[in-house]
Amino acid sequence: MAPLLPYRYAPYAYGILQAAITTAVATAIAIYPLAHSAMEFVERWMIAWGIAWLTMLPVVLVAAPFIQRAVMRLFEADRKADR
């Protein structure tokens, strides 16, 4: 199966999925104690998750390259020693 998108878009796809999953779990945990019914939970969670995801997506996409470079610097010595 051929790839759907060029590799250069992989970091963006990762950031979008990472932000979606992280904010979905975090908002579900935060909203659960406040909901009195399953329907109320779903309604509150969808709103909270949408706001959280739209807020975190630009943060993740901007911060990810810096975080990746910092992590690679931490492990640079080990990577050279493994060769």
C-alpha positions in Angstrom: 0.0 0.0 0.0 1.4 3.4 -1.0 1.6 6.1 1.6 -1.2 8.6 1.6 0.9 11.7 2.4 4.6 12.7 1.9 6.9 11.9 4.9 7.5 15.6 5.5 4.0 15.8 7.0 4.6 13.1 9.5 5.5 15.4 12.4 2.3 17.4 11.9 0.2 14.2 11.8 1.9 13.0 15.0 1.3 16.4 16.7 -2.4 16.4 15.7 -2.9 12.8 16.9 -0.9 13.3 20.1 -2.8 16.5 21.0 -6.1 14.9 20.3 -5.5 11.8 22.4 -3.9 13.6 25.3 -6.6 16.3 25.5 -9.3 13.7 25.1 -8.1 11.6 28.1 -7.3 14.7 30.3 -10.7 16.3 29.7 -12.6 13.0 30.2 -10.8 12.7 33.6 -11.6 16.3 34.5 -15.3 16.2 33.4 -16.3 12.8 34.8 -16.8 13.9 38.5 -18.9 16.8 37.3 -21.4 14.9 35.2 -24.6 13.5 36.7 -25.5 11.3 33.7 -23.9 9.7 30.7 -25.5 12.2 28.3 -24.3 15.1 30.4 -20.8 13.7 30.5 -20.7 13.3 26.7 -22.0 16.9 26.2 -19.6 18.5 28.6 -16.7 16.3 27.5 -17.2 17.2 23.8 -17.2 20.9 24.5 -14.2 20.7 26.9 -12.2 18.4 24.6 -12.8 20.7 21.6 -11.6 23.8 23.4 -8.6 21.9 24.9 -7.6 20.4 21.6 -7.9 23.7 19.7 -5.8 25.3 22.4 -3.1 22.6 22.6 -2.8 21.9 18.9 -0.7 25.0 18.1 1.3 24.6 21.2 2.2 21.0 20.4 3.0 21.8 16.7 5.3 24.7 17.7 6.9 23.0 20.7 7.5 19.6 19.2 10.6 20.4 17.2 12.3 22.1 20.1 11.4 19.2 22.5 12.7 16.6 19.9 16.0 18.5 19.5 16.4 18.8 23.3 15.8 15.0 23.8 18.1 14.1 20.9 20.9 16.2 22.6 20.4 14.3 25.8 20.9 11.0 24.0 23.5 12.1 21.5 26.5 10.7 23.4 24.8 7.3 23.7 23.9 7.3 20.1 27.5 7.9 19.1 28.7 5.2 21.5 26.3 2.7 20.0 27.9 2.9 16.6 
